[in-house]
Amino acid sequence: MKDKVYLIIISLSVIATIIIKALELLKGGYNFDKILVIIWCLIALFYCIRSKKIQVLPKGE
């Protein structure tokens, strides 16, 4: 249960970081560092989803 809470917190912070960096890219133009942050955030989010402790969509019964 504790692991699931940690993964949810990490996932939410990753999503917030992606949104913030995307808005910075739109506002301030191209910056390689911002793109690297977005890529690493996507990798972290993929890892959280792949850990199977977080379900993206509820499973149908």
BAZA-414163 format. One record per residue (C-alpha): residue in three letters; x negated, y negated, z; residue number from 0. Coordinates in pm, 1 decimal, decimal comma. Layout:
BEGIN
 res        X        Y        Z   n
 Ala        X        Y        Z NUM
...
This chain:
BEGIN
 res        X        Y        Z   n
 Met      0,0      0,0      0,0   0
 Lys   -281,7   -237,1     88,9   1
 Asp   -451,3   -170,1   -246,3   2
 Lys   -129,9   -251,7   -430,5   3
 Val   -100,5   -588,1   -252,5   4
 Tyr   -461,6   -672,2   -338,1   5
 Leu   -407,9   -584,6   -702,8   6
 Ile    -92,0   -796,6   -720,8   7
 Ile   -275,9  -1094,8   -571,3   8
 Ile   -565,2  -1047,6   -814,1   9
 Ser   -323,7  -1015,0  -1107,3  10
 Leu   -137,7  -1333,0  -1016,1  11
 Ser   -460,0  -1529,5   -975,6  12
 Val   -587,0  -1396,3  -1308,2  13
 Ile   -266,6  -1500,2  -1485,0  14
 Ala   -285,6  -1846,6  -1328,0  15
 Thr   -650,1  -1880,3  -1433,4  16
 Ile   -568,7  -1779,2  -1790,9  17
 Ile   -289,9  -2038,2  -1810,4  18
 Ile   -508,2  -2313,7  -1663,0  19
 Lys   -802,0  -2240,0  -1894,1  20
 Ala   -573,3  -2218,2  -2198,3  21
 Leu   -427,2  -2559,1  -2115,1  22
 Glu   -779,3  -2698,3  -2069,8  23
 Leu   -873,8  -2560,4  -2411,9  24
 Leu   -570,4  -2724,5  -2570,5  25
 Lys   -642,4  -3053,6  -2398,2  26
 Gly  -1019,9  -3069,0  -2417,3  27
 Gly  -1109,5  -2876,4  -2728,7  28
 Tyr  -1336,3  -2579,3  -2782,7  29
 Asn  -1567,3  -2474,9  -2499,2  30
 Phe  -1745,6  -2138,6  -2494,0  31
 Asp  -1744,0  -2117,1  -2112,6  32
 Lys  -1365,5  -2150,7  -2097,0  33
 Ile  -1324,1  -1878,3  -2356,5  34
 Leu  -1554,3  -1647,7  -2158,5  35
 Val  -1345,5  -1707,6  -1845,4  36
 Ile  -1029,0  -1616,6  -2035,8  37
 Ile  -1190,4  -1299,0  -2172,7  38
 Trp  -1309,0  -1187,5  -1828,0  39
 Cys   -964,7  -1262,1  -1683,8  40
 Leu   -800,4  -1048,4  -1949,8  41
 Ile  -1040,8   -765,3  -1868,8  42
 Ala   -958,7   -797,2  -1497,5  43
 Leu   -585,3   -798,2  -1569,7  44
 Phe   -622,3   -491,6  -1792,8  45
 Tyr   -811,3   -314,9  -1512,2  46
 Cys   -538,1   -399,5  -1260,2  47
 Ile   -268,7   -261,9  -1489,4  48
 Arg   -472,6     49,2  -1574,5  49
 Ser   -523,8    132,7  -1206,0  50
 Lys   -162,1    261,4  -1208,3  51
 Lys    -88,2     95,0   -878,4  52
 Ile     99,1   -183,4  -1057,7  53
 Gln    381,2   -107,2  -1299,5  54
 Val    430,1   -360,5  -1575,6  55
 Leu    783,3   -241,6  -1640,9  56
 Pro    987,5    -14,7  -1414,3  57
 Lys   1001,6    341,8  -1539,6  58
 Gly   1337,9    454,8  -1671,6  59
 Glu   1497,4    744,7  -1494,0  60
